[in-house]
């Protein structure tokens, strides 16, 4: 039996929105994503507050999330929706 289907595993990474670090403990990743940072997350971003005519920028935190995704692919020498051979 020749293997026709050789699915590719992809890792999709994303970051949550930047918020005050003290509020970031509660931040969840979107559905299907796994949080790969702990506690208040990573303090590598800035968030903005608009006060009347000014916009103030503050250092904030965000979480990194990832999701494993299998992309269907045919093995070499196979093609089409059913990965048929020659």
C-alpha positions as CSV (number, residue, x, y, z in Angstrom):
1,X,0.0,0.0,0.0
2,X,1.6,3.2,-1.2
3,X,0.9,6.3,1.0
4,X,-1.0,8.8,-1.1
5,X,-1.6,11.5,1.5
6,X,1.3,13.4,3.2
7,X,-0.4,16.1,5.2
8,X,1.8,19.0,6.3
9,X,1.6,20.2,9.9
10,X,1.6,23.9,10.2
11,X,2.0,26.0,13.4
12,X,0.1,29.3,13.3
13,X,1.2,31.9,15.8
14,X,-0.6,35.0,16.8
15,X,-0.4,37.7,19.6
16,X,-3.3,39.0,21.7
17,X,-4.1,42.7,21.8
18,X,-1.9,44.9,23.9
19,X,-3.4,45.8,27.3
20,X,-2.2,47.0,30.7
21,X,0.0,44.2,32.1
22,X,-2.1,44.0,35.3
23,X,-5.2,43.2,33.2
24,X,-3.4,40.7,30.9
25,X,-3.6,37.8,33.4
26,X,-7.2,37.2,32.4
27,X,-6.6,37.4,28.6
28,X,-7.5,34.3,26.7
29,X,-6.4,33.2,23.3
30,X,-9.0,32.9,20.5
31,X,-10.8,29.6,20.3
32,X,-8.6,26.8,19.1
33,X,-5.4,28.5,20.1
34,X,-3.1,27.5,23.0
35,X,-1.5,30.2,25.2
36,X,2.3,29.8,25.1
37,X,3.1,32.6,27.5
38,X,2.4,32.7,31.2
39,X,1.2,35.2,33.8
40,X,0.9,38.7,32.5
41,X,2.5,37.7,29.2
42,X,5.3,39.6,27.4
43,X,5.8,43.3,28.0
44,X,6.8,44.1,24.4
45,X,4.1,46.4,23.2
46,X,2.3,49.8,23.8
47,X,-1.4,50.6,24.2
48,X,-3.0,53.9,23.7
49,X,-5.5,56.0,25.7
50,X,-7.2,59.0,24.2
51,X,-7.8,61.7,26.7
52,X,-9.7,64.7,25.2
53,X,-7.3,66.0,22.5
54,X,-4.3,63.9,23.4
55,X,-3.4,60.3,22.8
56,X,-1.1,58.8,25.5
57,X,1.0,55.7,24.9
58,X,1.8,53.3,27.8
59,X,3.9,50.1,27.9
60,X,1.7,47.0,28.0
61,X,1.6,43.3,27.8
62,X,0.3,40.7,25.4
63,X,0.2,36.9,25.1
64,X,1.5,34.7,22.4
65,X,-0.8,32.0,21.1
66,X,-0.4,29.1,18.7
67,X,-2.5,26.6,16.9
68,X,-1.5,23.4,15.1
69,X,-3.1,23.0,11.7
70,X,-2.9,20.1,9.3
71,X,-2.9,21.1,5.7
72,X,-4.0,18.2,3.5
73,X,-1.3,17.5,0.8
74,X,-0.7,14.6,-1.5
75,X,2.6,12.7,-1.5
76,X,5.0,13.0,-4.4
77,X,3.7,11.4,-7.5
78,X,0.0,11.8,-6.4
79,X,-2.4,14.6,-7.1
80,X,-6.1,15.7,-7.2
81,X,-8.7,15.7,-4.4
82,X,-8.2,11.9,-3.8
83,X,-4.4,12.0,-4.3
84,X,-4.6,9.5,-7.2
85,X,-1.3,8.0,-8.5
86,X,-0.1,7.8,-12.1
